[in-house]
Amino acid sequence: MTVLRADVSDKHGFGIGLSGGAGATVSLRLPGHPMSEPDERLGRLLWNITSLAGLLCDAPITMISQLQGEFDCSERGALTMTAAVALDSGVDHRRQWWRFAGQSSVVCSTADFSLCETAVTTPDRITEIGDLRLDSRCADLAMLKTVPEARFYAAIPLSDQHGELIGTLCVLDRVPRRLTSHQRDGLRLLAQQFMEQLEMHRDMQQLQRQTLTDALTGVGNRRGFDRRLHEEWSRHIRSGAALSLLMIDVDKFKQYNDVYGHPAGDVILNLLCELLRMPLRASDFVARYGGDEFSIILPNTPQAGAQLVVDRIQTMLTTAQWPNCMVTVSVGIATLEPEEACDFATLLARADQAMYLCKRSRREADKRD
């Protein structure tokens, strides 16, 4: 039995072991240190897999091609992987991650997917082309213009636990050749473990999202709000763009609960969150700050823009079909203008104070009426 073994250490000194061959297994241990950016975690995973594939097959060029689904960053960088393809979105999510011998990182591109698309039509086997220049299928291959030194190509389809094809793991060489049977076995095992790692990261990210989400309303919770506000404040400091914050309190919510009951109050909070989301952009963030208080973070938004959002929210609340009785809210606005020096705690205090002033004004108006 032939055993291929390699030990790779990343820049942090974490080792990754690989062994393979007939009757053997390929083991992959990703670095266990925490990463601040999930896209860095994805990059590290792609780097590890392409490094191991190159060592396993003795190939100087390795590549992962994403053809369907997603294993990228969403939710502001959260690593996810889904099998579904948004065919009607008009957006091409296909990407490739390349790594060349001696390269310290992977490079993302959208060079050419024709070979990989051919490879996924045979999901049960590895596609091999011994010499790209002699194969008629590769006569007009755009990849040969991007990587003219490539001669040999082999790819194995990547599929998730439901059997949905996501993309391919590929190895390329500068000379014509064939993989050995042991290398093919190792490549299959490596592809399997790559998908297992993606599944694991997806599950971990799902758990992380749950810790940042309010269980009742589905918007961000206080922890998620604190994290996001700190991120946007840091971005404001770097870019100098305006940053606005809304603090929202449901008027007379305690009385509503006393009269109609807490389950009815929960219904109101859910309806309110649906309305709060409607005028927001994808970059905005709504969270349940606590009890009947909510907050909305508006990046790159000056005072006038924040007021426009508040006006739209108030209009929607007025025209909404509420059960039992009309629901109103008090809203406070605070804005960090471009290049204004202020920490995020001060911004939060300003918005909170503005909200209480609004609430007091409403109470005084009610007394006069």
MARKOL-713188 format. One record per residue (C-alpha): x, z, y. Coordinates in steps of 0.2 Angstrom, whole numbers, always signed. Last residue first. Example, Ala and Ser with C-alpha at 12.3 -4.5 7.8 and 13.67 -1.06 7.14 Angstrom:
c1->+68&c3->+36&c2->-5 $
c1->+62&c3->+39&c2->-22 $
//
This chain:
c1->-280&c3->+123&c2->+332 $
c1->-268&c3->+133&c2->+342 $
c1->-263&c3->+143&c2->+327 $
c1->-260&c3->+127&c2->+317 $
c1->-249&c3->+120&c2->+331 $
c1->-239&c3->+136&c2->+330 $
c1->-237&c3->+134&c2->+311 $
c1->-232&c3->+116&c2->+313 $
c1->-218&c3->+121&c2->+326 $
c1->-212&c3->+134&c2->+314 $
c1->-210&c3->+122&c2->+300 $
c1->-201&c3->+110&c2->+311 $
c1->-189&c3->+123&c2->+317 $
c1->-186&c3->+128&c2->+299 $
c1->-182&c3->+111&c2->+295 $
c1->-170&c3->+109&c2->+309 $
c1->-161&c3->+125&c2->+304 $
c1->-159&c3->+119&c2->+286 $
c1->-152&c3->+102&c2->+292 $
c1->-140&c3->+111&c2->+303 $
c1->-134&c3->+123&c2->+289 $
c1->-132&c3->+108&c2->+277 $
c1->-121&c3->+99&c2->+290 $
c1->-111&c3->+115&c2->+293 $
c1->-108&c3->+117&c2->+274 $
c1->-102&c3->+99&c2->+273 $
c1->-88&c3->+102&c2->+285 $
c1->-88&c3->+95&c2->+303 $
c1->-76&c3->+83&c2->+313 $
c1->-86&c3->+69&c2->+319 $
c1->-78&c3->+52&c2->+316 $
c1->-94&c3->+43&c2->+314 $
c1->-109&c3->+54&c2->+317 $
c1->-113&c3->+68&c2->+305 $
c1->-132&c3->+69&c2->+305 $
c1->-144&c3->+83&c2->+302 $
c1->-163&c3->+81&c2->+300 $
c1->-176&c3->+94&c2->+296 $
c1->-193&c3->+90&c2->+287 $
c1->-209&c3->+100&c2->+286 $
c1->-221&c3->+93&c2->+272 $
c1->-239&c3->+90&c2->+271 $
c1->-251&c3->+90&c2->+256 $
c1->-269&c3->+85&c2->+258 $
c1->-281&c3->+94&c2->+246 $
c1->-287&c3->+95&c2->+227 $
c1->-278&c3->+80&c2->+220 $
c1->-268&c3->+70&c2->+232 $
c1->-271&c3->+51&c2->+235 $
c1->-257&c3->+46&c2->+247 $
c1->-260&c3->+39&c2->+264 $
c1->-253&c3->+54&c2->+274 $
c1->-239&c3->+57&c2->+262 $
c1->-234&c3->+38&c2->+263 $
c1->-234&c3->+39&c2->+282 $
c1->-224&c3->+55&c2->+282 $
c1->-211&c3->+47&c2->+271 $
c1->-210&c3->+32&c2->+282 $
c1->-207&c3->+42&c2->+297 $
c1->-194&c3->+53&c2->+289 $
c1->-184&c3->+37&c2->+283 $
c1->-185&c3->+30&c2->+301 $
c1->-178&c3->+47&c2->+307 $
c1->-164&c3->+45&c2->+296 $
c1->-160&c3->+28&c2->+303 $
c1->-161&c3->+34&c2->+321 $
c1->-149&c3->+49&c2->+316 $
c1->-136&c3->+37&c2->+309 $
c1->-135&c3->+32&c2->+290 $
c1->-120&c3->+28&c2->+280 $
c1->-125&c3->+39&c2->+266 $
c1->-142&c3->+47&c2->+267 $
c1->-143&c3->+63&c2->+256 $
c1->-161&c3->+69&c2->+253 $
c1->-166&c3->+87&c2->+251 $
c1->-180&c3->+96&c2->+243 $
c1->-188&c3->+113&c2->+245 $
c1->-203&c3->+119&c2->+235 $
c1->-193&c3->+130&c2->+223 $
c1->-175&c3->+125&c2->+226 $
c1->-165&c3->+111&c2->+232 $
c1->-174&c3->+98&c2->+222 $
c1->-164&c3->+82&c2->+224 $
c1->-165&c3->+65&c2->+232 $
c1->-150&c3->+54&c2->+234 $
c1->-147&c3->+38&c2->+244 $
c1->-136&c3->+24&c2->+237 $
c1->-150&c3->+15&c2->+228 $
c1->-159&c3->+14&c2->+245 $
c1->-174&c3->+26&c2->+248 $
c1->-191&c3->+22&c2->+255 $
c1->-200&c3->+25&c2->+238 $
c1->-190&c3->+40&c2->+231 $
c1->-199&c3->+53&c2->+242 $
c1->-216&c3->+47&c2->+235 $
c1->-211&c3->+49&c2->+217 $
c1->-204&c3->+66&c2->+222 $
c1->-220&c3->+71&c2->+230 $
c1->-230&c3->+67&c2->+215 $
c1->-219&c3->+77&c2->+204 $
c1->-221&c3->+92&c2->+216 $
c1->-239&c3->+91&c2->+217 $
c1->-241&c3->+90&c2->+198 $
c1->-231&c3->+106&c2->+197 $
c1->-242&c3->+115&c2->+209 $
c1->-257&c3->+110&c2->+198 $
c1->-248&c3->+119&c2->+184 $
c1->-245&c3->+134&c2->+195 $
c1->-263&c3->+137&c2->+199 $
c1->-276&c3->+130&c2->+211 $
c1->-278&c3->+144&c2->+224 $
c1->-262&c3->+154&c2->+222 $
c1->-252&c3->+138&c2->+219 $
c1->-258&c3->+130&c2->+235 $
c1->-256&c3->+146&c2->+245 $
c1->-237&c3->+146&c2->+239 $
c1->-236&c3->+128&c2->+244 $
c1->-241&c3->+131&c2->+262 $
c1->-231&c3->+117&c2->+269 $
c1->-219&c3->+108&c2->+256 $
c1->-201&c3->+110&c2->+263 $
c1->-189&c3->+95&c2->+266 $
c1->-171&c3->+95&c2->+271 $
c1->-164&c3->+78&c2->+276 $
c1->-146&c3->+74&c2->+277 $
c1->-137&c3->+60&c2->+287 $
c1->-119&c3->+53&c2->+286 $
c1->-112&c3->+41&c2->+298 $
c1->-97&c3->+32&c2->+293 $
c1->-79&c3->+38&c2->+297 $
c1->-72&c3->+30&c2->+281 $
c1->-61&c3->+44&c2->+274 $
c1->-71&c3->+59&c2->+282 $
c1->-88&c3->+51&c2->+278 $
c1->-82&c3->+48&c2->+260 $
c1->-78&c3->+66&c2->+258 $
c1->-95&c3->+71&c2->+265 $
c1->-103&c3->+59&c2->+252 $
c1->-94&c3->+67&c2->+238 $
c1->-97&c3->+85&c2->+243 $
c1->-115&c3->+80&c2->+246 $
c1->-116&c3->+73&c2->+228 $
c1->-109&c3->+88&c2->+220 $
c1->-120&c3->+101&c2->+229 $
c1->-135&c3->+90&c2->+225 $
c1->-131&c3->+89&c2->+207 $
c1->-129&c3->+108&c2->+206 $
c1->-145&c3->+110&c2->+216 $
c1->-155&c3->+98&c2->+204 $
c1->-156&c3->+80&c2->+206 $
c1->-173&c3->+71&c2->+203 $
c1->-182&c3->+72&c2->+186 $
c1->-196&c3->+82&c2->+193 $
c1->-198&c3->+96&c2->+181 $
c1->-181&c3->+97&c2->+172 $
c1->-171&c3->+95&c2->+188 $
c1->-156&c3->+84&c2->+184 $
c1->-137&c3->+88&c2->+186 $
c1->-135&c3->+97&c2->+169 $
c1->-146&c3->+83&c2->+161 $
c1->-134&c3->+70&c2->+168 $
c1->-119&c3->+79&c2->+159 $
c1->-128&c3->+79&c2->+143 $
c1->-131&c3->+60&c2->+145 $
c1->-113&c3->+58&c2->+149 $
c1->-108&c3->+67&c2->+133 $
c1->-120&c3->+56&c2->+123 $
c1->-113&c3->+40&c2->+131 $
c1->-95&c3->+46&c2->+129 $
c1->-98&c3->+49&c2->+110 $
c1->-107&c3->+32&c2->+109 $
c1->-92&c3->+23&c2->+117 $
c1->-80&c3->+33&c2->+106 $
c1->-90&c3->+27&c2->+90 $
c1->-89&c3->+9&c2->+97 $
c1->-70&c3->+10&c2->+98 $
c1->-69&c3->+18&c2->+81 $
c1->-78&c3->+3&c2->+73 $
c1->-67&c3->-9&c2->+82 $
c1->-52&c3->+1&c2->+76 $
c1->-58&c3->+0&c2->+58 $
c1->-61&c3->-18&c2->+58 $
c1->-44&c3->-21&c2->+66 $
c1->-36&c3->-11&c2->+53 $
c1->-44&c3->-21&c2->+39 $
c1->-38&c3->-37&c2->+47 $
c1->-20&c3->-30&c2->+49 $
c1->-20&c3->-26&c2->+31 $
c1->-26&c3->-43&c2->+26 $
c1->-12&c3->-51&c2->+36 $
c1->-16&c3->-59&c2->+53 $
c1->-11&c3->-77&c2->+55 $
c1->+1&c3->-86&c2->+66 $
c1->+4&c3->-98&c2->+80 $
c1->+15&c3->-91&c2->+94 $
c1->+11&c3->-83&c2->+111 $
c1->-1&c3->-70&c2->+102 $
c1->-19&c3->-65&c2->+105 $
c1->-29&c3->-50&c2->+100 $
c1->-47&c3->-48&c2->+103 $
c1->-61&c3->-34&c2->+102 $
c1->-78&c3->-42&c2->+105 $
c1->-94&c3->-40&c2->+114 $
c1->-110&c3->-29&c2->+113 $
c1->-119&c3->-35&c2->+97 $
c1->-134&c3->-24&c2->+92 $
c1->-132&c3->-16&c2->+75 $
c1->-141&c3->+0&c2->+80 $
c1->-126&c3->+10&c2->+79 $
c1->-117&c3->-2&c2->+91 $
c1->-109&c3->-18&c2->+88 $
c1->-92&c3->-25&c2->+92 $
c1->-87&c3->-42&c2->+85 $
c1->-69&c3->-45&c2->+79 $
c1->-58&c3->-57&c2->+88 $
c1->-42&c3->-67&c2->+83 $
c1->-33&c3->-79&c2->+94 $
c1->-16&c3->-87&c2->+92 $
c1->-8&c3->-99&c2->+105 $
c1->-9&c3->-90&c2->+122 $
c1->+5&c3->-95&c2->+134 $
c1->-7&c3->-104&c2->+146 $
c1->-17&c3->-87&c2->+150 $
c1->-28&c3->-93&c2->+164 $
c1->-27&c3->-111&c2->+160 $
c1->-29&c3->-108&c2->+142 $
c1->-44&c3->-97&c2->+145 $
c1->-53&c3->-111&c2->+153 $
c1->-54&c3->-119&c2->+135 $
c1->-57&c3->-138&c2->+137 $
c1->-48&c3->-143&c2->+121 $
c1->-52&c3->-126&c2->+112 $
c1->-65&c3->-131&c2->+99 $
c1->-53&c3->-145&c2->+94 $
c1->-40&c3->-133&c2->+87 $
c1->-22&c3->-139&c2->+89 $
c1->-18&c3->-130&c2->+106 $
c1->-27&c3->-114&c2->+100 $
c1->-16&c3->-112&c2->+85 $
c1->-21&c3->-100&c2->+71 $
c1->-39&c3->-97&c2->+77 $
c1->-46&c3->-82&c2->+69 $
c1->-64&c3->-75&c2->+69 $
c1->-65&c3->-59&c2->+60 $
c1->-81&c3->-57&c2->+49 $
c1->-98&c3->-50&c2->+48 $
c1->-104&c3->-53&c2->+66 $
c1->-101&c3->-72&c2->+64 $
c1->-110&c3->-78&c2->+80 $
c1->-101&c3->-65&c2->+89 $
c1->-85&c3->-75&c2->+88 $
c1->-92&c3->-90&c2->+97 $
c1->-96&c3->-80&c2->+112 $
c1->-79&c3->-73&c2->+111 $
c1->-71&c3->-90&c2->+112 $
c1->-83&c3->-96&c2->+126 $
c1->-80&c3->-80&c2->+137 $
c1->-68&c3->-87&c2->+150 $
c1->-60&c3->-79&c2->+165 $
c1->-72&c3->-64&c2->+170 $
c1->-58&c3->-52&c2->+174 $
c1->-53&c3->-33&c2->+172 $
c1->-35&c3->-29&c2->+171 $
c1->-29&c3->-15&c2->+159 $
c1->-15&c3->-3&c2->+164 $
c1->+3&c3->+0&c2->+161 $
c1->+8&c3->-18&c2->+156 $
c1->+23&c3->-19&c2->+145 $
c1->+14&c3->-31&c2->+133 $
c1->-1&c3->-38&c2->+141 $
c1->-18&c3->-30&c2->+143 $
c1->-34&c3->-39&c2->+147 $
c1->-52&c3->-32&c2->+150 $
c1->-65&c3->-45&c2->+150 $
c1->-82&c3->-45&c2->+159 $
c1->-100&c3->-51&c2->+156 $
c1->-113&c3->-42&c2->+166 $
c1->-120&c3->-58&c2->+174 $
c1->-134&c3->-54&c2->+185 $
c1->-150&c3->-64&c2->+186 $
c1->-160&c3->-49&c2->+181 $
c1->-171&c3->-58&c2->+169 $
c1->-160&c3->-56&c2->+154 $
c1->-157&c3->-38&c2->+157 $
c1->-148&c3->-35&c2->+140 $
c1->-152&c3->-20&c2->+130 $
c1->-138&c3->-12&c2->+119 $
c1->-134&c3->+2&c2->+131 $
c1->-117&c3->+10&c2->+135 $
c1->-115&c3->+23&c2->+149 $
c1->-100&c3->+30&c2->+158 $
c1->-106&c3->+38&c2->+174 $
c1->-98&c3->+30&c2->+189 $
c1->-111&c3->+33&c2->+202 $
c1->-125&c3->+33&c2->+190 $
c1->-118&c3->+18&c2->+182 $
c1->-100&c3->+14&c2->+176 $
c1->-97&c3->+2&c2->+161 $
c1->-102&c3->+0&c2->+143 $
c1->-116&c3->-12&c2->+146 $
c1->-127&c3->-24&c2->+136 $
c1->-120&c3->-41&c2->+131 $
c1->-104&c3->-50&c2->+132 $
c1->-91&c3->-37&c2->+135 $
c1->-74&c3->-44&c2->+130 $
c1->-60&c3->-32&c2->+125 $
c1->-42&c3->-40&c2->+126 $
c1->-25&c3->-39&c2->+118 $
c1->-9&c3->-49&c2->+122 $
c1->+8&c3->-45&c2->+114 $
c1->+1&c3->-45&c2->+96 $
c1->+9&c3->-34&c2->+82 $
c1->-8&c3->-33&c2->+74 $
c1->-8&c3->-14&c2->+74 $
c1->+2&c3->-12&c2->+89 $
c1->-8&c3->-24&c2->+100 $
c1->-24&c3->-16&c2->+93 $
c1->-17&c3->+1&c2->+98 $
c1->-13&c3->-3&c2->+115 $
c1->-30&c3->-12&c2->+117 $
c1->-39&c3->+3&c2->+111 $
c1->-29&c3->+15&c2->+122 $
c1->-31&c3->+5&c2->+138 $
c1->-49&c3->+2&c2->+136 $
c1->-52&c3->+21&c2->+133 $
c1->-41&c3->+25&c2->+148 $
c1->-51&c3->+12&c2->+159 $
c1->-67&c3->+20&c2->+153 $
c1->-61&c3->+37&c2->+158 $
c1->-55&c3->+31&c2->+175 $
c1->-72&c3->+24&c2->+177 $
c1->-79&c3->+41&c2->+174 $
c1->-69&c3->+48&c2->+189 $
c1->-63&c3->+66&c2->+189 $
c1->-56&c3->+66&c2->+172 $
c1->-54&c3->+81&c2->+161 $
c1->-40&c3->+82&c2->+148 $
c1->-44&c3->+78&c2->+130 $
c1->-34&c3->+62&c2->+129 $
c1->-42&c3->+51&c2->+116 $
c1->-38&c3->+53&c2->+97 $
c1->-40&c3->+38&c2->+87 $
c1->-38&c3->+37&c2->+68 $
c1->-37&c3->+21&c2->+58 $
c1->-40&c3->+24&c2->+40 $
c1->-31&c3->+20&c2->+24 $
c1->-37&c3->+10&c2->+8 $
c1->-28&c3->-5&c2->+13 $
c1->-19&c3->-2&c2->+29 $
c1->-20&c3->+9&c2->+44 $
c1->-12&c3->+23&c2->+54 $
c1->-14&c3->+26&c2->+73 $
c1->-10&c3->+42&c2->+82 $
c1->-12&c3->+45&c2->+101 $
c1->-1&c3->+57&c2->+110 $
c1->-5&c3->+65&c2->+127 $
c1->+10&c3->+66&c2->+138 $
c1->+1&c3->+63&c2->+154 $
c1->+7&c3->+46&c2->+157 $
c1->+0&c3->+41&c2->+140 $
c1->+9&c3->+43&c2->+123 $
c1->+8&c3->+31&c2->+109 $
c1->+12&c3->+34&c2->+91 $
c1->+12&c3->+20&c2->+79 $
c1->+9&c3->+18&c2->+60 $
c1->+5&c3->+3&c2->+49 $
c1->+4&c3->+8&c2->+31 $
c1->+7&c3->-5&c2->+17 $
c1->+0&c3->+0&c2->+0 $
//
